[in-house]
Amino acid sequence: MARTVVDIDDDALAAAAVELGTTTKVDTVNRALSLVGSRSERLAVLEALRIADDDLGDAPVMADAWR
């Protein structure tokens, strides 16, 4: 892992730590970078689900799904 010196907004870091559930600056920054880096992958999965030819949008099928 490379060591990099960078100025970070303390308020933004604290907010990110709360959102991510992290407890250290290093964990917060690494988790945030990981999430941003994998964002396009997650969006692609959501898009695949959106355009999937399934029965989720078929009201009669869904009405009988739990019977």
HUPE-V485038 format. One line per field, one symbol per residue. ss: DSSP state (2 for helix, 1 for strand, 0 for the rest). phi: phi as a letter, one per 20 degrees, with the letter a starting at -180 (. if undefined). psi: psi as a letter, one per 20 degrees, with the letter a starting at -180 (. if undefined). Layout:
ss->???
phi->???
psi->???
This chain:
ss->0000000002222222222200002222222222222022222222222220000000222222000
phi->.fdcebecfffffffffffemedcfffffffffffffdgfffffffffffefecefeegffffefde
psi->pqpppqppohghgggggghikriqgggggggghggghjghghhhghhhhgjqnajhjoghghhihj.
